[in-house]
Amino acid sequence: MASEDEANAAAEDAPEGKNWRRKGKHDKPKPWDEDPNIDRWKVEKFDPSWNEGGMLEVSSFSTLFPQYRGKDIHPIPQKYLQESWPIVKGALKEFGITCELNLVEGSMTVSTTRKTRDPYIIIKARDLIKLLSRSVPAPQAIKVLNDEMNCDIIKIGSLVRNKERFVKRRERLLGPNLSTLKAIEILTGCYILVQGNTVAAMGSFRGLKQVRRIVEDCIKNVKHPVYHIKELLIKRELAKNPALATESWDRFLPNFKKKNVKQKKPHQTKEKKPYTPFPPPQQPSKIDIELETGEYFLSDKKKSAKKWQEKLEKQAGKSEENKRKREAAFVPPKEDIAGPSESDKATAGNNEIADIAKSLKKKAKDFRKNEAQGNVRVESYLASGEESLPKKKKHKSTKSE
């Protein structure tokens, strides 16, 4: 009651301009609140002298690791964990944490001991085994034990229902030859590993926040990762200018709007009917149609007989049509008894012309060859041919004699 009375009295004595909070003495301004030399975001390194007594209770965490049967992007089988487990065990032993690898159940367990001094190191060890189960290499995962390094495992499997769409968007996050993923790693200063339905990231708190936003926007199809990369590049350049430290950067950042381009449908104009003040004529009812055809006055027996006859006629017509379709498969094709067609004649004529042209070319070639060797005229060649003919005849006649 006394503290409440003091707070009310202080509120009454306070000037009208100040907004006095009635929470007690602990909310009063401190002398170090406005000290520019103090960095409130800096995480001081843990000193074991701060907790000489150690931990009162044993805290432990365990996680399962998948046993991949087929091929995956970065498979971490039991053999790899078994080989790298001594490295993990040695790294955790420095902080007083014990670890156990159970290959039968497929689980990893970390727990505190009497030598543990840092109370938060068990949370770091839990993150370590989570990263190992998500296929992060052991040398990279051990870095999470440092105070400056943090991790975030983003679940992306439940953001999209369609499997094909999910795979396409996950490939969009990776980029051709992992170029998009490398650009995000450089700009955010984080290590990123896309594995199955999760994305494991390691880095500072600020970088992890940027990575989570980029990954979720990509999988939800809100914004392409390339646009985020452009924004990060512009922000990096603006951060170099100290004059813009207190100003808003919205005017420098690009404003990307998602455009859903709708397909233009052809405009269909309905023909306008001439206006008539009278309603359309009433359609005849079933009884009116029966009265017109005379069926109304038939007995029930005759009506059923007529329906049965119509049904039989319909069945007979359908069976004939089916029979015709079946027999059409067995009809032999018409044979062409006539002579060669016009196309065959044309090809034969073309072949003859080609043979004549070929023989003429050969003769012309032989003639040029002989002319080059003997350097004789055509007339002499013909004359010598004429002279040689009778000689051969005489020779034959003498031989016969």
Sine and cosine of phi, psi and omega as CSV:
sin_phi,cos_phi,sin_psi,cos_psi,sin_omega,cos_omega
0.00,0.00,-0.62,0.79,-0.02,-1.00
-0.90,0.43,-0.65,0.76,-0.01,-1.00
-0.92,0.40,-0.61,0.80,0.03,-1.00
-0.92,0.40,-0.65,0.76,0.03,-1.00
-0.90,0.44,-0.63,0.77,0.02,-1.00
-0.91,0.42,-0.67,0.75,0.00,-1.00
-0.90,0.43,-0.66,0.75,0.02,-1.00
-0.91,0.41,-0.63,0.78,0.01,-1.00
-0.91,0.40,-0.64,0.77,0.03,-1.00
-0.91,0.41,-0.59,0.81,0.01,-1.00
-0.92,0.38,-0.59,0.81,0.02,-1.00
-0.94,0.33,-0.62,0.78,-0.02,-1.00
-0.96,0.27,-0.36,0.93,-0.07,-1.00
-0.93,0.38,0.51,-0.86,0.05,-1.00
-0.92,0.40,0.31,-0.95,-0.09,-1.00
-0.93,0.36,-0.49,0.87,-0.08,-1.00
-0.93,0.37,-0.53,0.85,-0.08,-1.00
-1.00,0.09,0.58,-0.81,0.07,-1.00
-0.99,-0.12,1.00,-0.06,-0.10,-1.00
-0.99,0.17,0.78,-0.62,0.03,-1.00
-1.00,-0.06,0.77,-0.64,-0.03,-1.00
-1.00,-0.06,0.95,0.31,-0.01,-1.00
-0.87,-0.49,-0.16,0.99,0.02,-1.00
0.87,-0.48,-0.09,-1.00,-0.10,-1.00
-0.96,0.29,-0.41,0.91,-0.08,-1.00
-0.94,0.33,-0.28,0.96,-0.06,-1.00
-1.00,-0.03,0.20,0.98,0.01,-1.00
-0.97,0.26,0.46,-0.89,-0.01,-1.00
-0.89,0.45,0.67,-0.75,0.00,-1.00
-0.99,-0.16,0.45,-0.89,-0.01,-1.00
-0.93,0.36,-0.39,0.92,-0.04,-1.00
-1.00,-0.09,0.09,1.00,-0.01,-1.00
-0.92,0.40,-0.59,0.80,-0.07,-1.00
-0.96,-0.29,0.42,0.91,0.01,-1.00
-0.99,0.13,0.89,-0.46,-0.04,-1.00
-0.96,0.29,-0.27,0.96,-0.04,-1.00
-0.99,0.17,-0.19,0.98,-0.04,-1.00
-1.00,-0.06,0.82,-0.57,0.07,-1.00
-0.99,-0.14,0.96,-0.27,-0.10,-1.00
-0.98,0.22,-0.25,0.97,0.01,-1.00
-1.00,0.01,-0.17,0.99,-0.05,-1.00
-0.97,0.26,0.75,-0.67,0.03,-1.00
-0.99,-0.14,0.92,-0.40,-0.01,-1.00
-0.96,0.27,0.57,-0.82,0.00,-1.00
-0.94,0.35,0.66,-0.75,-0.08,-1.00
-0.95,0.31,0.70,-0.72,0.05,-1.00
-0.95,-0.32,0.83,-0.56,-0.02,-1.00
-0.85,0.52,-0.36,0.93,0.01,-1.00
-0.93,0.36,-0.27,0.96,0.01,-1.00
-0.95,0.31,-0.41,0.91,-0.04,-1.00
-0.66,-0.75,0.96,0.28,-0.04,-1.00
-0.96,0.28,-0.45,0.89,-0.04,-1.00
-0.96,0.29,-0.38,0.92,-0.02,-1.00
1.00,0.09,-0.23,-0.97,-0.06,-1.00
-1.00,-0.02,0.63,-0.77,0.01,-1.00
-0.99,0.13,-0.58,0.82,-0.02,-1.00
-0.86,-0.51,0.37,-0.93,0.04,-1.00
-1.00,-0.03,0.84,-0.54,0.07,-1.00
-0.94,-0.33,0.65,-0.76,-0.02,-1.00
-0.58,-0.82,0.50,-0.87,0.06,-1.00
-0.71,-0.70,0.56,-0.83,0.05,-1.00
-0.66,-0.75,0.49,-0.87,0.02,-1.00
-0.59,-0.81,0.48,-0.88,0.03,-1.00
-1.00,-0.04,0.53,-0.85,0.09,-1.00
-0.88,-0.47,0.62,-0.79,-0.07,-1.00
-0.96,0.27,0.54,-0.84,0.08,-1.00
-0.96,-0.27,0.99,-0.16,-0.07,-1.00
-0.96,0.27,0.80,-0.60,0.04,-1.00
-1.00,-0.06,-0.62,0.78,0.01,-1.00
-0.98,-0.18,-0.21,-0.98,-0.02,-1.00
-1.00,0.09,0.62,-0.79,0.04,-1.00
-0.68,-0.73,-0.03,-1.00,-0.07,-1.00
-0.91,0.40,-0.80,0.60,0.00,-1.00
-0.72,-0.70,0.96,0.27,-0.06,-1.00
-0.94,0.35,0.70,-0.71,0.07,-1.00
-0.89,-0.45,1.00,0.03,-0.01,-1.00
-0.97,0.25,0.02,-1.00,-0.01,-1.00
-0.89,0.46,-0.56,0.83,-0.06,-1.00
-0.89,0.46,-0.68,0.74,-0.01,-1.00
-0.90,0.43,-0.70,0.72,0.02,-1.00
-0.89,0.46,-0.61,0.79,0.00,-1.00
-0.91,0.40,-0.61,0.79,-0.01,-1.00
-0.96,0.29,-0.63,0.77,-0.07,-1.00
-1.00,0.01,-0.06,1.00,-0.05,-1.00
-0.89,0.45,-0.61,0.79,0.07,-1.00
-0.86,0.51,-0.57,0.82,0.04,-1.00
-0.91,0.41,-0.71,0.71,0.00,-1.00
-0.90,0.43,-0.67,0.74,-0.03,-1.00
-0.89,0.45,-0.66,0.75,0.01,-1.00
-0.92,0.40,-0.61,0.79,0.01,-1.00
-0.92,0.40,-0.63,0.78,-0.01,-1.00
-0.97,0.23,-0.44,0.90,-0.02,-1.00
-0.91,0.41,-0.50,0.87,0.02,-1.00
-0.89,0.46,-0.48,0.88,-0.02,-1.00
-0.98,-0.17,0.09,1.00,0.02,-1.00
0.97,0.22,0.55,0.83,0.00,-1.00
-0.90,-0.43,0.71,-0.70,0.08,-1.00
-0.99,-0.17,0.53,-0.85,0.00,-1.00
-0.71,-0.71,0.48,-0.88,-0.04,-1.00
-0.66,-0.75,0.71,-0.71,0.04,-1.00
-0.93,-0.38,0.89,-0.46,0.00,-1.00
-0.95,-0.31,0.97,-0.25,-0.04,-1.00
-0.98,0.20,-0.35,0.94,0.01,-1.00
-0.95,0.31,-0.77,0.64,0.02,-1.00
-0.99,0.10,-0.31,0.95,-0.06,-1.00
0.95,0.30,0.75,0.66,-0.06,-1.00
-0.71,-0.71,0.40,-0.92,0.10,-1.00
-0.82,-0.57,0.70,-0.71,-0.06,-1.00
-0.77,-0.64,0.69,-0.73,0.10,-1.00
-0.82,-0.57,0.59,-0.81,-0.01,-1.00
-0.49,-0.87,0.40,-0.92,-0.01,-1.00
-0.99,0.15,0.30,-0.95,0.05,-1.00
-0.75,-0.67,-0.09,-1.00,0.04,-1.00
-0.94,0.34,-0.39,0.92,-0.01,-1.00
-0.99,0.11,-0.12,0.99,-0.02,-1.00
-0.95,0.32,0.78,-0.63,0.01,-1.00
-0.92,-0.39,-0.67,0.74,-0.02,-1.00
-0.98,0.21,0.88,-0.47,-0.04,-1.00
-0.95,0.31,-0.38,0.93,-0.06,-1.00
-1.00,0.00,-0.14,0.99,-0.08,-1.00
-0.93,0.38,-0.41,0.91,0.03,-1.00
-0.93,0.37,-0.54,0.84,0.07,-1.00
-0.93,0.38,-0.63,0.78,0.05,-1.00
-0.91,0.43,-0.64,0.77,0.03,-1.00
-0.91,0.41,-0.59,0.81,0.08,-1.00
-0.89,0.46,-0.69,0.73,0.06,-1.00
-0.89,0.46,-0.57,0.82,0.00,-1.00
-0.89,0.46,-0.75,0.66,-0.03,-1.00
-0.95,0.33,-0.46,0.89,0.09,-1.00
-0.91,0.40,-0.68,0.73,0.02,-1.00
-0.91,0.41,-0.62,0.78,0.04,-1.00
-0.90,0.44,-0.61,0.79,0.02,-1.00
-0.95,0.32,-0.37,0.93,0.04,-1.00
-1.00,-0.10,0.39,0.92,0.16,-0.99
0.96,0.27,0.32,0.95,0.10,-1.00
-0.97,0.23,0.74,-0.68,0.01,-1.00
-0.86,0.51,0.53,-0.85,-0.10,-1.00
-0.86,0.51,-0.72,0.70,0.01,-1.00
-0.86,0.52,-0.56,0.83,0.02,-1.00
-0.97,0.24,-0.63,0.78,-0.05,-1.00
-0.93,0.37,-0.51,0.86,-0.02,-1.00
-0.91,0.42,-0.41,0.91,-0.01,-1.00
-0.90,0.44,-0.33,0.94,-0.02,-1.00
-0.93,0.37,-0.25,0.97,0.03,-1.00
-0.95,0.30,-0.28,0.96,0.06,-1.00
-0.95,0.30,0.47,-0.88,-0.04,-1.00
-0.93,0.37,-0.52,0.85,-0.06,-1.00
-0.98,0.19,-0.31,0.95,-0.09,-1.00
-0.98,-0.17,0.71,-0.71,0.05,-1.00
-0.75,-0.66,0.22,-0.98,-0.03,-1.00
-0.69,-0.73,0.38,-0.92,0.03,-1.00
-0.54,-0.84,0.79,-0.61,0.04,-1.00
-0.95,-0.31,0.93,-0.37,-0.09,-1.00
-0.99,-0.10,0.84,-0.54,0.04,-1.00
-1.00,0.01,0.88,-0.48,-0.07,-1.00
-0.91,-0.41,-0.08,1.00,-0.07,-1.00
-0.93,0.37,-0.52,0.85,-0.07,-1.00
-1.00,-0.04,0.02,1.00,-0.04,-1.00
-0.99,0.16,-0.43,0.90,0.00,-1.00
-0.77,-0.63,0.70,-0.71,-0.02,-1.00
-1.00,0.10,-0.67,0.74,-0.05,-1.00
-0.96,0.29,0.80,-0.60,-0.07,-1.00
-0.92,0.38,-0.70,0.71,-0.03,-1.00
-0.90,0.44,-0.67,0.75,0.01,-1.00
-0.91,0.42,-0.62,0.79,0.01,-1.00
-0.90,0.44,-0.68,0.73,-0.01,-1.00
-0.91,0.42,-0.65,0.76,0.02,-1.00
-0.89,0.45,-0.67,0.74,-0.03,-1.00
-0.95,0.31,-0.53,0.85,0.07,-1.00
-0.93,0.38,-0.62,0.79,0.08,-1.00
-0.92,0.39,-0.54,0.84,0.06,-1.00
-0.90,0.44,-0.59,0.81,0.04,-1.00
-0.93,0.38,-0.59,0.81,0.01,-1.00
-0.96,0.27,-0.70,0.72,-0.03,-1.00
0.99,0.14,0.19,-0.98,0.03,-1.00
-0.92,0.38,0.81,-0.58,-0.05,-1.00
0.83,0.56,0.56,0.83,0.02,-1.00
0.86,0.52,0.46,0.89,-0.03,-1.00
-0.94,0.34,-0.65,0.76,0.00,-1.00
-0.91,0.42,-0.67,0.74,0.00,-1.00
-0.91,0.42,-0.63,0.78,0.01,-1.00
-0.92,0.39,-0.63,0.78,0.02,-1.00
-0.90,0.44,-0.65,0.76,0.03,-1.00
-0.91,0.41,-0.64,0.77,0.02,-1.00
-0.88,0.47,-0.66,0.75,-0.03,-1.00
-0.92,0.38,-0.68,0.73,-0.09,-1.00
-0.97,0.25,-0.56,0.83,-0.01,-1.00
-1.00,-0.04,-0.29,0.96,-0.03,-1.00
0.95,0.31,0.50,0.87,-0.03,-1.00
-0.86,-0.52,0.43,-0.91,0.14,-0.99
-1.00,-0.06,0.80,-0.60,-0.07,-1.00
-0.83,-0.56,0.71,-0.71,0.06,-1.00
-0.71,-0.71,0.88,-0.47,0.04,-1.00
-1.00,-0.06,0.88,-0.48,-0.07,-1.00
-0.63,-0.77,0.93,-0.36,0.06,-1.00
0.89,0.46,-0.85,-0.52,-0.05,-1.00
-0.99,-0.15,0.22,0.98,-0.01,-1.00
-0.71,-0.71,0.36,-0.93,0.11,-0.99
-0.82,-0.57,0.89,-0.45,0.01,-1.00
-0.99,-0.11,0.78,-0.63,-0.01,-1.00
-0.77,-0.64,0.61,-0.79,0.03,-1.00
-0.74,-0.67,0.74,-0.67,0.01,-1.00
0.23,-0.97,-0.37,-0.93,0.02,-1.00
-0.98,0.20,0.22,-0.98,-0.01,-1.00
-0.88,0.47,-0.64,0.77,-0.03,-1.00
-0.91,0.40,-0.70,0.71,0.01,-1.00
-0.91,0.42,-0.61,0.79,0.00,-1.00
-0.92,0.40,-0.57,0.82,0.04,-1.00
-0.90,0.43,-0.67,0.74,0.03,-1.00
-0.91,0.41,-0.65,0.76,-0.01,-1.00
-0.90,0.44,-0.69,0.73,0.00,-1.00
-0.88,0.48,-0.67,0.74,0.00,-1.00
-0.91,0.42,-0.66,0.75,0.00,-1.00
-0.90,0.43,-0.70,0.71,-0.06,-1.00
-0.92,0.40,-0.72,0.69,-0.04,-1.00
-0.92,0.39,-0.63,0.77,0.04,-1.00
-0.91,0.42,-0.57,0.82,0.00,-1.00
-0.94,0.33,-0.73,0.68,-0.05,-1.00
-0.95,0.33,-0.56,0.83,0.04,-1.00
-0.99,0.15,-0.05,1.00,0.00,-1.00
0.89,0.45,0.58,0.81,0.05,-1.00
-1.00,0.10,-0.73,0.68,-0.02,-1.00
-0.50,-0.86,0.63,-0.77,0.00,-1.00
-0.95,0.32,0.59,-0.81,0.00,-1.00
-0.86,0.52,-0.46,0.89,0.00,-1.00
-0.89,0.45,-0.60,0.80,0.02,-1.00
-0.92,0.39,-0.61,0.79,0.08,-1.00
-0.90,0.43,-0.63,0.78,0.02,-1.00
-0.89,0.45,-0.66,0.75,0.03,-1.00
-0.88,0.47,-0.68,0.73,0.02,-1.00
-0.89,0.45,-0.67,0.74,0.00,-1.00
-0.91,0.41,-0.59,0.81,0.04,-1.00
-0.91,0.42,-0.67,0.75,0.01,-1.00
-0.92,0.39,-0.67,0.75,0.01,-1.00
-0.90,0.44,-0.59,0.81,0.02,-1.00
-0.90,0.44,-0.64,0.77,0.02,-1.00
-0.94,0.34,-0.61,0.79,0.00,-1.00
-0.93,0.36,-0.52,0.86,-0.01,-1.00
-0.92,0.40,-0.38,0.93,0.00,-1.00
-0.96,0.29,-0.34,0.94,-0.04,-1.00
-1.00,-0.06,0.93,-0.37,-0.02,-1.00
-0.94,0.35,-0.35,0.94,0.00,-1.00
-0.93,0.37,-0.43,0.90,-0.03,-1.00
-1.00,-0.10,0.22,0.97,-0.06,-1.00
-0.92,0.39,-0.56,0.83,-0.06,-1.00
-0.98,-0.19,0.03,1.00,-0.05,-1.00
-0.98,-0.19,0.29,-0.96,0.06,-1.00
-0.99,0.14,0.65,-0.76,-0.04,-1.00
-0.99,-0.16,0.19,0.98,-0.06,-1.00
-0.90,0.44,-0.53,0.85,-0.03,-1.00
-0.95,0.30,-0.33,0.94,0.01,-1.00
-1.00,-0.02,-0.43,0.90,-0.07,-1.00
-0.99,0.16,0.63,-0.78,0.03,-1.00
-0.95,0.32,0.56,-0.83,0.00,-1.00
-0.96,-0.29,0.98,-0.19,-0.03,-1.00
-1.00,-0.05,0.83,-0.56,0.02,-1.00
-0.94,-0.35,0.69,-0.73,0.01,-1.00
-0.98,0.22,0.81,-0.59,-0.03,-1.00
-0.94,-0.35,0.86,-0.51,0.11,-0.99
-0.98,-0.19,0.99,-0.16,-0.04,-1.00
-0.98,0.18,0.91,-0.42,0.00,-1.00
-1.00,0.02,0.63,-0.78,0.02,-1.00
-0.95,0.30,0.69,-0.72,-0.01,-1.00
-0.98,0.20,0.83,-0.55,0.04,-1.00
-1.00,0.00,0.61,-0.79,0.01,-1.00
-0.89,0.46,0.71,-0.70,-0.05,-1.00
-0.97,0.25,0.89,-0.46,-0.02,-1.00
-0.97,-0.24,0.87,-0.48,0.00,-1.00
-0.99,-0.13,0.81,-0.58,0.03,-1.00
-1.00,0.09,0.67,-0.74,0.02,-1.00
-0.95,0.32,0.80,-0.60,0.00,-1.00
-0.99,0.16,0.80,-0.60,0.02,-1.00
-0.99,0.17,0.52,-0.85,0.02,-1.00
-0.88,0.47,0.65,-0.76,-0.06,-1.00
-0.96,0.28,0.76,-0.65,0.09,-1.00
-0.77,-0.63,0.74,-0.67,-0.01,-1.00
-0.96,0.28,-0.23,0.97,-0.06,-1.00
-1.00,-0.02,0.57,-0.82,0.05,-1.00
-0.94,0.34,0.33,-0.94,0.00,-1.00
-0.92,0.39,0.44,-0.90,-0.04,-1.00
-0.91,0.41,0.51,-0.86,-0.03,-1.00
-0.95,0.30,0.71,-0.71,-0.01,-1.00
-0.97,0.25,0.59,-0.81,-0.02,-1.00
-0.93,0.37,0.62,-0.78,0.01,-1.00
-0.99,0.15,0.06,-1.00,-0.02,-1.00
-0.91,0.42,-0.61,0.79,-0.01,-1.00
-0.92,0.38,-0.64,0.77,0.02,-1.00
-0.88,0.47,-0.64,0.77,0.00,-1.00
-0.92,0.39,-0.64,0.77,0.03,-1.00
-0.91,0.41,-0.58,0.82,0.05,-1.00
-0.91,0.41,-0.62,0.79,0.01,-1.00
-0.92,0.39,-0.69,0.72,-0.03,-1.00
-0.99,0.16,-0.30,0.95,0.00,-1.00
1.00,-0.05,0.03,1.00,-0.01,-1.00
-0.95,0.32,-0.36,0.93,-0.07,-1.00
-0.90,0.44,-0.52,0.85,-0.08,-1.00
-1.00,-0.03,-0.05,1.00,0.02,-1.00
-0.98,0.19,0.43,-0.90,0.05,-1.00
-0.98,0.21,0.21,-0.98,-0.03,-1.00
-0.90,0.43,-0.56,0.83,-0.01,-1.00
-0.92,0.40,-0.67,0.74,0.01,-1.00
-0.93,0.36,-0.58,0.82,0.03,-1.00
-0.90,0.44,-0.71,0.70,-0.01,-1.00
-0.92,0.40,-0.60,0.80,0.04,-1.00
-0.91,0.42,-0.62,0.78,0.02,-1.00
-0.92,0.39,-0.65,0.76,0.03,-1.00
-0.90,0.44,-0.65,0.76,0.01,-1.00
-0.91,0.42,-0.63,0.77,0.04,-1.00
-0.90,0.44,-0.68,0.73,0.03,-1.00
-0.89,0.46,-0.63,0.78,0.00,-1.00
-0.91,0.42,-0.66,0.76,0.02,-1.00
-0.91,0.41,-0.64,0.77,0.03,-1.00
-0.90,0.43,-0.64,0.77,0.02,-1.00
-0.91,0.41,-0.65,0.76,0.02,-1.00
-0.92,0.40,-0.64,0.76,0.00,-1.00
-0.90,0.44,-0.67,0.74,0.03,-1.00
-0.90,0.44,-0.63,0.78,-0.01,-1.00
-0.93,0.37,-0.64,0.77,-0.01,-1.00
-0.92,0.39,-0.61,0.79,0.06,-1.00
-0.89,0.45,-0.66,0.75,0.01,-1.00
-0.91,0.42,-0.66,0.75,0.04,-1.00
-0.91,0.42,-0.64,0.77,0.03,-1.00
-0.89,0.45,-0.65,0.76,0.02,-1.00
-0.89,0.45,-0.62,0.78,0.02,-1.00
-0.92,0.38,-0.62,0.78,0.01,-1.00
-0.93,0.38,-0.66,0.75,-0.03,-1.00
-0.95,0.31,-0.40,0.92,-0.02,-1.00
-0.89,0.45,-0.44,0.90,0.01,-1.00
-0.95,0.30,-0.39,0.92,-0.05,-1.00
-0.99,-0.16,0.07,1.00,0.02,-1.00
-0.97,0.23,0.83,-0.55,-0.02,-1.00
-0.95,0.32,0.54,-0.84,0.02,-1.00
-0.95,0.31,0.43,-0.90,0.00,-1.00
-0.95,0.30,0.75,-0.66,0.01,-1.00
-1.00,0.02,0.58,-0.81,-0.01,-1.00
-1.00,-0.02,0.98,-0.17,-0.06,-1.00
-1.00,0.07,-0.37,0.93,-0.04,-1.00
-0.88,0.47,0.16,-0.99,-0.03,-1.00
-0.93,0.36,-0.18,-0.98,-0.01,-1.00
-0.87,0.49,0.58,-0.81,-0.03,-1.00
-0.97,0.26,0.10,-0.99,-0.02,-1.00
-0.91,0.41,-0.57,0.82,0.00,-1.00
-0.91,0.40,-0.63,0.78,0.03,-1.00
-0.91,0.42,-0.66,0.75,0.02,-1.00
-0.89,0.47,-0.67,0.74,-0.03,-1.00
-0.90,0.44,-0.65,0.76,0.01,-1.00
-0.92,0.40,-0.62,0.78,0.03,-1.00
-0.90,0.44,-0.68,0.74,0.03,-1.00
-0.90,0.44,-0.65,0.76,0.02,-1.00
-0.90,0.44,-0.60,0.80,0.03,-1.00
-0.91,0.41,-0.65,0.76,0.02,-1.00
-0.90,0.44,-0.69,0.72,0.02,-1.00
-0.89,0.46,-0.63,0.78,0.01,-1.00
-0.91,0.41,-0.61,0.79,0.02,-1.00
-0.91,0.41,-0.68,0.74,0.01,-1.00
-0.89,0.46,-0.70,0.71,-0.01,-1.00
-0.90,0.44,-0.59,0.80,0.01,-1.00
-0.91,0.41,-0.68,0.73,0.01,-1.00
-0.91,0.41,-0.64,0.77,0.03,-1.00
-0.89,0.46,-0.67,0.75,0.02,-1.00
-0.89,0.45,-0.62,0.78,0.00,-1.00
-0.91,0.41,-0.68,0.73,0.01,-1.00
-0.89,0.45,-0.68,0.73,0.00,-1.00
-0.90,0.45,-0.59,0.81,0.02,-1.00
-0.92,0.39,-0.69,0.72,0.02,-1.00
-0.90,0.44,-0.64,0.77,0.00,-1.00
-0.89,0.46,-0.69,0.72,0.01,-1.00
-0.90,0.43,-0.59,0.81,0.00,-1.00
-0.91,0.42,-0.72,0.69,0.01,-1.00
-0.91,0.41,-0.62,0.78,-0.01,-1.00
-0.91,0.42,-0.62,0.79,0.01,-1.00
-0.93,0.36,-0.56,0.83,-0.04,-1.00
-0.97,0.24,-0.73,0.68,-0.11,-0.99
-1.00,-0.09,-0.31,0.95,-0.07,-1.00
0.78,0.62,0.75,0.66,-0.01,-1.00
-0.93,-0.37,0.33,-0.94,0.03,-1.00
-1.00,0.07,0.20,-0.98,0.01,-1.00
-0.94,0.33,-0.63,0.78,-0.05,-1.00
-0.89,0.46,-0.71,0.70,0.00,-1.00
-0.90,0.43,-0.61,0.79,0.02,-1.00
-0.89,0.46,-0.66,0.75,0.03,-1.00
-0.94,0.35,-0.65,0.76,-0.02,-1.00
-0.89,0.45,-0.71,0.70,0.01,-1.00
-0.89,0.47,-0.54,0.84,0.02,-1.00
-0.93,0.38,-0.66,0.75,0.00,-1.00
-0.91,0.41,-0.64,0.77,-0.02,-1.00
-0.93,0.37,-0.58,0.81,-0.07,-1.00
-0.95,0.32,-0.43,0.90,-0.06,-1.00
-0.91,0.42,-0.78,0.62,-0.02,-1.00
-0.90,0.43,-0.53,0.85,0.00,-1.00
-0.86,0.50,-0.67,0.74,0.00,-1.00
-0.89,0.45,-0.59,0.81,-0.01,-1.00
-0.91,0.41,-0.70,0.71,-0.01,-1.00
-0.88,0.47,-0.66,0.75,-0.01,-1.00
-0.87,0.49,-0.64,0.77,0.02,-1.00
-0.93,0.38,-0.64,0.77,-0.02,-1.00
-0.91,0.42,-0.67,0.74,0.03,-1.00
-0.89,0.46,-0.61,0.79,-0.02,-1.00
-0.91,0.41,-0.58,0.82,-0.02,-1.00
-0.95,0.30,-0.59,0.81,0.05,-1.00
-0.90,0.44,0.00,0.00,0.00,0.00
